[in-house]
Amino acid sequence: MDLNLEVFSIILFFGACFAGFIGSLTGLGGGVVVIPLLTLGFGVDMRYAIGAALVTSIATSSGAAAAYIKEGITNVRIGMFLEIATTTGAVIGAIVAMYLDKVYIAVIFGCVLIFSAVRSISKKEENIDYAAPGDKLGEKLKLNGSYPTKDGRIEKYNVHNVVGGYSLMTLAGVLSGLLGIGSGALKVLAMDTAMKIPFKVSTTTSNFMVGVTAAASAVIYLQRGYIDPGLAMPIVVGVLLGAFFGSKILPKTNVKKLRLLFSVVIFLLAVSMIYNGITGKL
């Protein structure tokens, strides 16, 4: 695509605004929108796109996490505990990505997102008793918490299956380093499905964690020269702006609609990535 630098930067900026908005609402980290935008829209090499997406994920986390902690939704203790797993996995994933063909990366990326979409949209929020007795390990680590609802009540919840959630977080970290998506999709699913944490707490805690996970992977990409400052700068600014607006809207949103948005967006992106990866257009 023949665009001058100014037009290219402006399009990237507005695309990044959308990525940050979606990322902060769903806990995805923004990378799931940025990578297809760069690879499918502008023909940017997959590894440079992943490098930019990792920087984007850090920016999304920084932009939204502070607001969510102030609102009292984020569970900081859970975030800090699970970061041990995700940072270890992120470094492993980033090293593997240096040697894996980008076609395989694109297909894995798409499959992970389709899995995330199906699991998220099929989950029934109303059938879960979040206040049911939780995991003993969760109690010992003081991971149980509460969050304010949109009608002003304080809703308590207990954490379940801490070991299973920790294992999924390690896989999430590997995929973060491999795919540059901040592993937000799997983090939300690990907390929401395996650990039975309310969806809003899962997305906000994921936002809090995404930056640390992405930073661990970004070091490897930076050392290999796959992070281009000129490419990353308009994306970071746009993502921060989008994440700010997203963080203001989340406390007032309907969870069912949020799940539907989460699922539709990543499913469409996943299909595009798989098709273009298989046909060699990336």
Residue, then its C-alpha position, 0 to 999 in steps of 0.5 A: m500500500d503506497l501511503n506517505l508517512e503522515v497518512f500512515s501514522i494518522i491511520l495507525f493512530f485511529g486504529a490504535c484508539f479503537a484497539g485501546f478502547i476494545g482492549s480496556l473493555t475486554g482485557l485483551g490488551g489491544g494487540v489482537v486488533v493492532i496485529p491484524l491492522l498492521t499485517l493485513g492492512f499494511g503488509v507489515d512483517m509479522r514479527y515487527a507487528i508483534g513487537a509493536a503489539l507488545v508495546t501496545s499491550i504495555a500502553t493499554s495496561s498502563g492506561a486502564a489499570a490505574a483507573y480500574i484500581k481506583e474504581g476498586i474492581t481490580n484484584v491486585r493480589i491475584g494479579m501479582f500472584l499470577e504474574i509469576a506464571t505469565t512472565t516465566g511463560a512470556v520469556i519462553g514464548a518470545i524465544v520460541a517465536m524467534y525461530l518459528d515460521k510466521v505462517y504457523i504463528a498466524v494460524i496459532f494466533g487465530c486458533v487461540l482467538i476462536f477458542s477464546a471467543v467460543r468459550s466466552i460467549s457460551k459461558k452463562e454468568e447468571n448460573i454462577d454463585y461467586a460467593a460459594p466457598g472457594d479454594k483453600l489455597g486462595e484463602k491462604l493467599k488472601l485472593n478472595g475479594s469484592y467489587p462495586t456493582k453498577d447499582g452501587r452494591i459491593e459484591k463479594y466473590n471467592v477464588h476457585n481452582v488456584v492451581g488450574g488457573y496458575s497453569l493456564m496463566t503459564l500457557a497464557g504467558v507463552l502465547s503472549g511472547l509467541l503472539g504479542i497479544g498480551s495474552g489478555a484473552l487467555k488470562v480473562l478465560a483462566m480467571d473467569t472460567a477456571m477460577k470463577i472470578p466475575f467477568k469485570v474483575s477478570t478483565t480489569t485484573s487482566n489489564f493490570m497484568v498485561g503490561v508486565t507480561a508484555a514487558a517480559s516478552a518485549v525485551i527479547y524482541l527489542q534485543r532482536g531489533y523487532i521493535d520499530p519506534g516509528l511504528a510503535m509511537p502513533i500506536v502507543v499514543g492512540v492506545l492510551l487514549g482509547a484505553f482511557f475512554g474504555s476504562k470510563i465506560l466499563p463500570k456502566t456496561n452490561v456484562k452480556k453485551l460485553r461478552l458478545l462484543f469480546s467474542v465477535v471482534i476476536f472471532l472476525l480477526a481470527v478468521s482473517m489471520i488464519y486465512n491469510g496465514i494459510t494462503g501466505k499473504l502475511 
